[in-house]
Amino acid sequence: KYRKDGKFDFEEFKGMHHLYPSVLFPAFRLQNAMMQAMGGEQFWESKKLELSMQKEDERKREANREAREKAEAYKYREDQVRRHMGSIKYYLMPKNRAKYYEVYPLPKK
């Protein structure tokens, strides 16, 4: 069930805590005591909130970057197809674009 190298990933750690909560209890108690001694509960709650907000902002930036890259890829492909077909055919015969989409596929990540 656990890795042979003796190291735990987070899922294994959670599983061990679920199966044997008393093993990790002293560590959690020590953590809470240290948090109370260094800054207090309010400081650590605000720190957790701050870090959570930073992670969420980073996720949003990454999602926006990926969406922007995808939109740019589609636009670039449409420009290529329009150039190849010519503007008149591009707009008057949209069904013919499909064969050019095969010639100009979207870039793979």
DSSP file (Angstrom, degrees, kcal/mol; ACC not computed):
  #  RESIDUE AA STRUCTURE BP1 BP2  ACC     N-H-->O    O-->H-N    N-H-->O    O-->H-N    TCO  KAPPA ALPHA  PHI   PSI    X-CA   Y-CA   Z-CA
    1    1 A K              0   0    0      0, 0.0     2,-0.2     0, 0.0     3,-0.0   0.000 360.0 360.0 360.0 -37.6    0.0    0.0    0.0
    2    2 A Y        -     0   0    0      1,-0.1     6,-0.1     6,-0.0     2,-0.0  -0.666 360.0 -89.0-102.2 160.4    2.8    2.4    0.7
    3    3 A R    >   -     0   0    0      4,-0.4     3,-1.1    -2,-0.2    -1,-0.1  -0.311  28.2-130.5 -68.0 149.8    5.8    3.1   -1.4
    4    4 A K  T 3  S+     0   0    0      1,-0.2    -1,-0.1     2,-0.1    -2,-0.0   0.688 100.6  70.3 -76.0 -18.1    8.9    0.9   -1.0
    5    5 A D  T 3  S-     0   0    0      2,-0.1    -1,-0.2     1,-0.1     3,-0.1   0.535 107.6-119.8 -78.2  -3.5   11.3    3.9   -0.7
    6    6 A G  S <  S+     0   0    0     -3,-1.1     2,-0.3     1,-0.3    -2,-0.1   0.458  73.3 122.8  83.7   0.1    9.8    4.8    2.7
    7    7 A K        -     0   0    0     -5,-0.0    -4,-0.4     0, 0.0     2,-0.4  -0.683  52.0-139.8 -96.6 152.3    8.7    8.2    1.6
    8    8 A F        -     0   0    0     -2,-0.3     2,-0.2    -3,-0.1    -6,-0.0  -0.885   4.8-153.8-109.8 137.0    5.1    9.4    1.8
    9    9 A D     >  -     0   0    0     -2,-0.4     4,-2.3     1,-0.1     5,-0.2  -0.552  42.3 -95.1 -93.5 176.7    3.2   11.5   -0.6
   10   10 A F  H  > S+     0   0    0      1,-0.2     4,-2.6     2,-0.2     5,-0.2   0.880 123.7  52.5 -64.0 -39.2    0.3   13.6    0.6
   11   11 A E  H  > S+     0   0    0      1,-0.2     4,-2.2     2,-0.2    -1,-0.2   0.899 111.0  47.6 -64.1 -40.2   -2.4   11.0   -0.2
   12   12 A E  H  > S+     0   0    0      2,-0.2     4,-2.7     1,-0.2    -1,-0.2   0.896 110.6  52.6 -65.6 -39.3   -0.5    8.3    1.8
   13   13 A F  H  X S+     0   0    0     -4,-2.3     4,-2.4     2,-0.2    -2,-0.2   0.924 109.9  47.8 -61.6 -44.9   -0.1   10.8    4.7
   14   14 A K  H  X S+     0   0    0     -4,-2.6     4,-2.2     1,-0.2    -1,-0.2   0.906 111.9  50.5 -62.9 -40.9   -3.8   11.5    4.7
   15   15 A G  H  X S+     0   0    0     -4,-2.2     4,-2.3     2,-0.2    -2,-0.2   0.910 110.5  48.7 -62.8 -42.4   -4.5    7.7    4.6
   16   16 A M  H  X S+     0   0    0     -4,-2.7     4,-3.2     1,-0.2    -1,-0.2   0.902 111.0  50.5 -64.7 -40.2   -2.1    7.1    7.5
   17   17 A H  H  < S+     0   0    0     -4,-2.4    -1,-0.2     1,-0.2    -2,-0.2   0.887 111.0  49.4 -64.3 -37.9   -3.7    9.9    9.5
   18   18 A H  H  < S+     0   0    0     -4,-2.2    -2,-0.2    -5,-0.2    -1,-0.2   0.905 118.3  38.7 -67.5 -40.8   -7.2    8.4    8.9
   19   19 A L  H  < S+     0   0    0     -4,-2.3    -2,-0.2     1,-0.2    -1,-0.2   0.878 132.8  22.7 -76.9 -38.3   -6.1    4.9    9.9
   20   20 A Y    >X  +     0   0    0     -4,-3.2     3,-1.2    -5,-0.2     4,-0.8  -0.584  65.2 160.7-130.9  69.8   -3.9    5.9   12.8
   21   21 A P  H 3> S+     0   0    0      0, 0.0     4,-1.0     0, 0.0     3,-0.4   0.812  73.6  62.7 -63.9 -29.2   -4.8    9.4   14.1
   22   22 A S  H 34 S+     0   0    0      1,-0.2    -5,-0.1     2,-0.2    -2,-0.0   0.767  94.4  62.5 -69.7 -22.7   -3.1    8.8   17.5
   23   23 A V  H <4 S+     0   0    0     -3,-1.2     4,-0.3     1,-0.2    -1,-0.2   0.901 112.4  34.8 -67.0 -39.8    0.3    8.5   15.8
   24   24 A L  H  X S+     0   0    0     -4,-0.8     4,-2.1    -3,-0.4     3,-0.4   0.556  92.8  92.9 -93.1  -8.1    0.2   12.0   14.4
   25   25 A F  H  X S+     0   0    0     -4,-1.0     4,-2.6     1,-0.2     5,-0.2   0.898  83.6  52.1 -55.5 -45.7   -1.7   13.6   17.4
   26   26 A P  H  > S+     0   0    0      0, 0.0     4,-2.4     0, 0.0    -1,-0.2   0.885 109.4  51.0 -60.2 -35.9    1.5   14.7   19.2
   27   27 A A  H  > S+     0   0    0     -3,-0.4     4,-2.4    -4,-0.3    -2,-0.2   0.919 111.8  46.3 -67.0 -41.8    2.8   16.4   16.1
   28   28 A F  H  X S+     0   0    0     -4,-2.1     4,-2.5     2,-0.2    -1,-0.2   0.893 112.1  51.3 -66.9 -38.4   -0.4   18.3   15.6
   29   29 A R  H  X S+     0   0    0     -4,-2.6     4,-2.3    -5,-0.2    -2,-0.2   0.909 110.8  48.4 -63.9 -41.6   -0.5   19.3   19.3
   30   30 A L  H  X S+     0   0    0     -4,-2.4     4,-2.5    -5,-0.2    -2,-0.2   0.910 110.4  52.1 -63.2 -42.6    3.1   20.6   19.0
   31   31 A Q  H  X S+     0   0    0     -4,-2.4     4,-2.4     1,-0.2    -2,-0.2   0.935 110.7  47.1 -59.7 -47.0    2.2   22.5   15.9
   32   32 A N  H  X S+     0   0    0     -4,-2.5     4,-2.3     1,-0.2    -1,-0.2   0.898 111.5  50.8 -62.9 -40.9   -0.8   24.2   17.6
   33   33 A A  H  X S+     0   0    0     -4,-2.3     4,-2.0     1,-0.2    -1,-0.2   0.912 111.7  47.5 -63.9 -41.5    1.3   25.0   20.7
   34   34 A M  H  X S+     0   0    0     -4,-2.5     4,-2.0     2,-0.2    -2,-0.2   0.887 110.4  52.2 -67.0 -38.6    4.0   26.6   18.5
   35   35 A M  H  <>S+     0   0    0     -4,-2.4     5,-1.7    -5,-0.2    -2,-0.2   0.911 110.6  47.8 -63.8 -41.6    1.4   28.6   16.5
   36   36 A Q  H  <5S+     0   0    0     -4,-2.3     3,-0.3     1,-0.2    -1,-0.2   0.889 114.4  46.7 -64.8 -39.0   -0.1   29.9   19.8
   37   37 A A  H  <5S+     0   0    0     -4,-2.0     2,-0.6     1,-0.2    -1,-0.2   0.791 113.7  50.2 -74.1 -27.9    3.4   30.9   21.1
   38   38 A M  T  <5S-     0   0    0     -4,-2.0    -1,-0.2    -5,-0.1    -2,-0.0  -0.698 136.8 -28.5-117.3  79.4    4.5   32.5   17.8
   39   39 A G  T  >5S-     0   0    0     -2,-0.6     4,-0.7    -3,-0.3    -3,-0.2   0.015  91.7-113.2 111.0 -28.5    1.9   35.0   16.6
   40   40 A G  H  >< -     0   0    0     -5,-1.7     4,-1.9    -6,-0.2     5,-0.2  -0.032  40.8 -65.9  84.1 168.6   -1.3   33.6   18.0
   41   41 A E  H  > S+     0   0    0      1,-0.2     4,-2.5     2,-0.2     5,-0.2   0.881 129.5  54.0 -63.1 -41.7   -4.3   32.1   16.4
   42   42 A Q  H  > S+     0   0    0      1,-0.2     4,-2.3     2,-0.2    -1,-0.2   0.911 107.9  50.6 -63.1 -42.1   -5.5   35.3   14.7
   43   43 A F  H  X S+     0   0    0     -4,-0.7     4,-2.1     1,-0.2    -1,-0.2   0.937 113.3  44.9 -59.5 -47.3   -2.1   35.8   13.0
   44   44 A W  H  X S+     0   0    0     -4,-1.9     4,-2.5     2,-0.2    -1,-0.2   0.845 111.1  52.8 -70.8 -33.2   -2.0   32.3   11.6
   45   45 A E  H  X S+     0   0    0     -4,-2.5     4,-2.2     2,-0.2    -1,-0.2   0.918 111.7  46.3 -65.2 -42.0   -5.6   32.4   10.4
   46   46 A S  H  X S+     0   0    0     -4,-2.3     4,-2.5    -5,-0.2    -2,-0.2   0.874 112.0  52.0 -67.5 -35.0   -4.8   35.6    8.5
   47   47 A K  H  X S+     0   0    0     -4,-2.1     4,-2.6     2,-0.2     5,-0.2   0.916 109.5  48.8 -65.8 -43.1   -1.6   34.0    7.2
   48   48 A K  H  X S+     0   0    0     -4,-2.5     4,-2.5     2,-0.2    -2,-0.2   0.920 112.5  48.7 -61.4 -43.7   -3.6   31.0    5.9
   49   49 A L  H  X S+     0   0    0     -4,-2.2     4,-2.5     2,-0.2    -2,-0.2   0.916 111.1  50.2 -62.8 -43.6   -6.2   33.3    4.3
   50   50 A E  H  X S+     0   0    0     -4,-2.5     4,-2.2     2,-0.2    -2,-0.2   0.930 112.8  45.7 -60.6 -47.3   -3.4   35.3    2.6
   51   51 A L  H  X S+     0   0    0     -4,-2.6     4,-2.4     1,-0.2    -1,-0.2   0.890 111.9  52.4 -65.0 -38.8   -1.7   32.2    1.3
   52   52 A S  H  X S+     0   0    0     -4,-2.5     4,-2.2    -5,-0.2    -1,-0.2   0.913 110.0  48.2 -62.5 -42.9   -5.0   30.8    0.1
   53   53 A M  H  X S+     0   0    0     -4,-2.5     4,-2.5     2,-0.2    -2,-0.2   0.883 110.0  52.4 -66.2 -38.4   -5.8   34.0   -1.8
   54   54 A Q  H  X S+     0   0    0     -4,-2.2     4,-2.3     2,-0.2    -2,-0.2   0.918 110.2  48.2 -62.6 -43.6   -2.3   34.0   -3.4
   55   55 A K  H  X S+     0   0    0     -4,-2.4     4,-2.4     2,-0.2    -2,-0.2   0.910 112.0  49.3 -63.4 -41.8   -2.8   30.5   -4.6
   56   56 A E  H  X S+     0   0    0     -4,-2.2     4,-2.4     2,-0.2    -2,-0.2   0.908 110.5  50.3 -64.5 -41.7   -6.3   31.3   -6.0
   57   57 A D  H  X S+     0   0    0     -4,-2.5     4,-2.6     1,-0.2    -1,-0.2   0.905 110.7  49.9 -61.6 -41.2   -4.9   34.4   -7.8
   58   58 A E  H  X S+     0   0    0     -4,-2.3     4,-2.5     2,-0.2    -2,-0.2   0.908 109.9  50.5 -64.7 -41.8   -2.1   32.3   -9.3
   59   59 A R  H  X S+     0   0    0     -4,-2.4     4,-2.5     2,-0.2    -2,-0.2   0.909 111.6  48.6 -61.1 -41.9   -4.6   29.7  -10.5
   60   60 A K  H  X S+     0   0    0     -4,-2.4     4,-2.7     2,-0.2    -2,-0.2   0.917 110.8  49.9 -65.1 -43.4   -6.7   32.5  -12.1
   61   61 A R  H  X S+     0   0    0     -4,-2.6     4,-2.5     1,-0.2    -2,-0.2   0.918 112.3  48.2 -60.7 -42.6   -3.7   34.0  -13.8
   62   62 A E  H  X S+     0   0    0     -4,-2.5     4,-2.5     2,-0.2    -2,-0.2   0.911 112.0  48.6 -64.9 -42.4   -2.7   30.6  -15.1
   63   63 A A  H  X S+     0   0    0     -4,-2.5     4,-2.4     2,-0.2    -2,-0.2   0.908 112.6  48.7 -64.1 -41.5   -6.2   29.9  -16.4
   64   64 A N  H  X S+     0   0    0     -4,-2.7     4,-2.6     2,-0.2    -2,-0.2   0.903 111.0  50.5 -64.0 -40.8   -6.3   33.3  -18.0
   65   65 A R  H  X S+     0   0    0     -4,-2.5     4,-2.6     2,-0.2    -2,-0.2   0.928 111.8  47.4 -63.1 -44.7   -2.9   32.7  -19.7
   66   66 A E  H  X S+     0   0    0     -4,-2.5     4,-2.3     2,-0.2    -2,-0.2   0.903 112.8  48.7 -64.0 -41.0   -4.1   29.4  -21.0
   67   67 A A  H  X S+     0   0    0     -4,-2.4     4,-2.5     2,-0.2    -1,-0.2   0.903 112.0  49.5 -64.9 -40.6   -7.3   30.8  -22.3
   68   68 A R  H  X S+     0   0    0     -4,-2.6     4,-2.5     2,-0.2    -2,-0.2   0.918 111.3  48.6 -64.3 -43.6   -5.4   33.7  -24.0
   69   69 A E  H  X S+     0   0    0     -4,-2.6     4,-2.2     2,-0.2    -2,-0.2   0.898 112.0  49.5 -62.9 -40.3   -2.9   31.3  -25.6
   70   70 A K  H  X S+     0   0    0     -4,-2.3     4,-2.4     2,-0.2    -2,-0.2   0.925 111.4  48.3 -64.6 -44.3   -5.8   29.1  -26.9
   71   71 A A  H  X S+     0   0    0     -4,-2.5     4,-2.5     1,-0.2    -2,-0.2   0.898 111.6  50.2 -62.9 -40.6   -7.6   32.1  -28.3
   72   72 A E  H  X S+     0   0    0     -4,-2.5     4,-2.6     2,-0.2    -1,-0.2   0.886 109.5  51.5 -64.8 -38.3   -4.4   33.3  -30.0
   73   73 A A  H  X S+     0   0    0     -4,-2.2     4,-2.4     2,-0.2    -2,-0.2   0.922 111.4  46.7 -64.8 -44.1   -3.9   29.8  -31.5
   74   74 A Y  H  X S+     0   0    0     -4,-2.4     4,-2.7     2,-0.2    -2,-0.2   0.918 113.5  48.8 -62.9 -43.1   -7.4   29.8  -32.9
   75   75 A K  H  X S+     0   0    0     -4,-2.5     4,-2.5     2,-0.2    -2,-0.2   0.919 111.1  49.7 -63.5 -43.5   -7.0   33.3  -34.3
   76   76 A Y  H  X S+     0   0    0     -4,-2.6     4,-2.2     2,-0.2    -1,-0.2   0.914 112.3  47.9 -61.7 -43.2   -3.7   32.4  -35.9
   77   77 A R  H  X S+     0   0    0     -4,-2.4     4,-2.6     2,-0.2    -2,-0.2   0.922 111.1  50.3 -65.2 -43.3   -5.2   29.3  -37.5
   78   78 A E  H  X S+     0   0    0     -4,-2.7     4,-2.9     1,-0.2    -2,-0.2   0.904 109.9  51.3 -61.2 -40.4   -8.2   31.3  -38.8
   79   79 A D  H  X S+     0   0    0     -4,-2.5     4,-2.4     2,-0.2    -1,-0.2   0.912 110.5  48.9 -62.0 -42.2   -5.8   33.9  -40.3
   80   80 A Q  H  X S+     0   0    0     -4,-2.2     4,-2.5     2,-0.2    -2,-0.2   0.933 113.4  46.1 -62.1 -46.1   -3.8   31.1  -42.0
   81   81 A V  H  X S+     0   0    0     -4,-2.6     4,-3.1     1,-0.2     5,-0.3   0.925 112.8  49.9 -63.7 -44.7   -7.0   29.5  -43.4
   82   82 A R  H  X S+     0   0    0     -4,-2.9     4,-2.4     1,-0.2     8,-0.2   0.900 112.3  48.0 -61.8 -41.0   -8.4   32.9  -44.5
   83   83 A R  H  < S+     0   0    0     -4,-2.4    -1,-0.2    -5,-0.2    -2,-0.2   0.912 114.9  45.5 -63.9 -43.0   -5.1   33.7  -46.3
   84   84 A H  H  < S+     0   0    0     -4,-2.5    -2,-0.2     1,-0.2    -1,-0.2   0.922 121.6  36.4 -68.2 -44.8   -4.9   30.3  -48.0
   85   85 A M  H  < S-     0   0    0     -4,-3.1     4,-0.3    -5,-0.2    -2,-0.2   0.807 111.3-119.9 -77.8 -29.9   -8.6   30.3  -49.1
   86   86 A G     X  -     0   0    0     -4,-2.4     4,-2.4    -5,-0.3     5,-0.2   0.052  27.5 -89.2  92.9 147.1   -8.8   34.0  -49.9
   87   87 A S  H  > S+     0   0    0      1,-0.2     4,-2.2     2,-0.2     5,-0.2   0.876 123.1  52.2 -61.7 -41.0  -11.3   36.3  -48.1
   88   88 A I  H  > S+     0   0    0      1,-0.2     4,-2.5     2,-0.2     5,-0.3   0.957 114.8  40.5 -64.1 -50.8  -14.2   35.8  -50.5
   89   89 A K  H  > S+     0   0    0     -4,-0.3     4,-2.5     1,-0.2    -1,-0.2   0.886 112.1  58.2 -64.5 -37.6  -14.1   32.0  -50.4
   90   90 A Y  H  < S+     0   0    0     -4,-2.4    -1,-0.2    -8,-0.2    -2,-0.2   0.927 116.4  32.4 -58.4 -46.5  -13.5   32.1  -46.6
   91   91 A Y  H  < S+     0   0    0     -4,-2.2    -1,-0.2    -5,-0.2    -2,-0.2   0.811 124.1  43.7 -83.5 -29.9  -16.6   34.1  -45.9
   92   92 A L  H  < S+     0   0    0     -4,-2.5    -2,-0.2    -5,-0.2    -3,-0.2   0.712 120.7  37.3 -89.8 -20.6  -18.9   32.7  -48.7
   93   93 A M    ><  +     0   0    0     -4,-2.5     3,-1.4    -5,-0.3     4,-0.3  -0.532  61.9 159.5-128.8  67.4  -18.0   29.0  -48.4
   94   94 A P  G >  S+     0   0    0      0, 0.0     3,-1.2     0, 0.0     4,-0.3   0.766  71.4  65.6 -63.7 -24.4  -17.6   28.3  -44.6
   95   95 A K  G >  S+     0   0    0      1,-0.3     3,-0.9     2,-0.2     4,-0.3   0.799  93.8  60.7 -67.2 -26.1  -18.1   24.6  -45.2
   96   96 A N  G X> S+     0   0    0     -3,-1.4     4,-0.7     1,-0.2     3,-0.6   0.607  84.3  79.8 -76.2 -10.3  -14.9   24.4  -47.1
   97   97 A R  H X> S+     0   0    0     -3,-1.2     4,-1.8    -4,-0.3     3,-0.7   0.814  76.1  74.0 -65.8 -28.8  -12.9   25.6  -44.1
   98   98 A A  H <> S+     0   0    0     -3,-0.9     4,-1.1    -4,-0.3    -1,-0.2   0.875  93.5  50.8 -56.3 -41.4  -12.9   22.1  -42.6
   99   99 A K  H <> S+     0   0    0     -3,-0.6     4,-1.0    -4,-0.3    -1,-0.3   0.832 110.2  50.6 -68.4 -28.4  -10.3   20.7  -45.0
  100  100 A Y  H <X S+     0   0    0     -3,-0.7     4,-2.6    -4,-0.7    -1,-0.2   0.786 100.2  63.2 -77.6 -26.7   -8.0   23.6  -44.3
  101  101 A Y  H  < S+     0   0    0     -4,-1.8    -1,-0.2     1,-0.2    -2,-0.2   0.831 102.3  51.5 -64.4 -29.9   -8.3   23.1  -40.6
  102  102 A E  H  < S+     0   0    0     -4,-1.1    -1,-0.2     1,-0.2    -2,-0.2   0.870 110.7  47.3 -70.9 -36.2   -6.7   19.7  -41.2
  103  103 A V  H  < S+     0   0    0     -4,-1.0    -2,-0.2     1,-0.3    -1,-0.2   0.869 122.3  36.4 -70.0 -37.0   -3.9   21.4  -43.1
  104  104 A Y  S  < S-     0   0    0     -4,-2.6    -1,-0.3    -5,-0.1   -23,-0.1  -0.701  84.6-178.9-116.9  76.6   -3.5   24.0  -40.3
  105  105 A P        -     0   0    0      0, 0.0    -3,-0.1     0, 0.0     3,-0.1  -0.288  36.5 -94.3 -73.5 161.6   -4.1   22.1  -37.1
  106  106 A L        -     0   0    0      1,-0.1     2,-0.1    -5,-0.1   -32,-0.1  -0.474  50.8 -98.0 -68.8 145.9   -4.0   23.8  -33.7
  107  107 A P        -     0   0    0      0, 0.0     2,-0.3     0, 0.0    -1,-0.1  -0.381  36.4-129.1 -65.8 143.9   -0.6   23.6  -32.0
  108  108 A K              0   0    0      1,-0.1     0, 0.0    -3,-0.1     0, 0.0  -0.675 360.0 360.0 -92.3 149.2   -0.3   20.8  -29.4
  109  109 A K              0   0    0     -2,-0.3    -1,-0.1     0, 0.0     0, 0.0   0.482 360.0 360.0 -78.3 360.0    1.0   21.5  -25.9
